[in-house]
Amino acid sequence: MTCSLAYQTPISAAVDAAFPVAAESLTEKLPAILRVESITYQPHANGVHTLCVARLYSDQACVTVNWKVIQPDRRIQAWSLVMVRWASHQACENGAIRIDRLVLAERPNAMTNLFTLVPHDSRIGERSVIVRAARLFAALPRSLALVFNLLLWDRTRFRRYIRGPSSLNHHHNYWGGNLQHAVETAELAVSMTSTVTGVDANLLIMGGLLHDLGKLSEYRYDPKGDTFTLSLRGQLVGHRDTLLEWLAVALVRVRPALSEKQHLALLHLFFASEHAPDHVGLRRPRMLESKILAAADRLSGQKDLFARSSNESPEGGQGRYHEGLRCAPFSLPRQAWGEAANDAVVGSGSLFGRSD
């Protein structure tokens, strides 16, 4: 029998002979909080207890565990965040490590990088996007990291965040499109700060990652048609007001960690609008970060539409018409300008040749 242990570099299958050592090594590599990849509840052979078996995931290591209880905590489901209560005597049982129990991690903290706790899923999209998101989160100060985790600690909300689309019929309208767009927007916004002074990059990372968060409840998946449609909340409320609702709850909980100016700046970043009529009550951007975020948001969306509609042949030319672009994009042939100029000639003589 082999225990279900797996690191990024897999452990040898022959762990049973030295199981206590392998188990101790494993527990040292695991973070305090893990994501439940899958879980089952079934009657135990003794007829009294319930046997629980769970596959736990983190980027550092994955492990299958089991435990028995009289009344299991059925709040623990796939994608729940949990903590392990290890048994005092380590043992391998039915291909899993026997533990005392799992405990639901109910209290968000700033130290847990949720992007390092994302099980592999065919509907998430490219794994590299998860890695980039984890890098962005790691750059946040603790106060903003806590706000982020307060918003996305819920297992259902986080799963929708990394699986859902960013639109129904326009840019990033595919599985994992929301996260792809969020990461691109944050990265583009931060890259713009390299030539601009006095801009808060942390605020732009938060803005990029969270500006479309309300779309998690704006769209719903229809399995019959295998498509996304507008939910009732999407019809009646919309994603901007949904984000405001969720953000207000999170900011109340984290208020001591943010000054009033930081609090208002975060709200202004998300809800300032350049072209909204005065009577709707929105304010025009008064922070450069708001304008940068809006530009990065548009660029990410246009980039996706151009990539999906452009002529991909080496000769370039006109691509496919897309309603979101209101045109068919045009692309130049590859190496349209020929070879690079000779460095010895550049900058010497007149514009059209030697001066002599």
Buried (B, 14 or more C-beta within 10 A) or exposed (E): EEBBBBEEEEBEEEBEEEBEEBBEBBBEEBBEBBBBBBBEBEEEEEEEBBBBBBBBBBBBBBBBBBBBBEEBBEEBBBBBBBBBEBBEEBEBBEEBBBBBBBEBBEEBBBEBBBBBBBBEBEEBBEEEBBBBBBBBBEEBEEBBBBBBBBBBBBBEBBBBBBBBBBBBEBBBBBBBBBBBBBBBBBBBBBEBBEEEEEBBBBBBBBBBBBBBBBBBBBBBBEEEEEEBEEBEBBEEBBBBEBBBEBBEEBBEEBEEBBEEEBBEBBBBBBBBBEEEEEEEEBEEBEBBBBBBBBBBBEBBBBBBBBEBBBBEEEEBEEBEEBEBBEEBBEBEEEEEEEEEEEEEEEEEEEEEEEEE
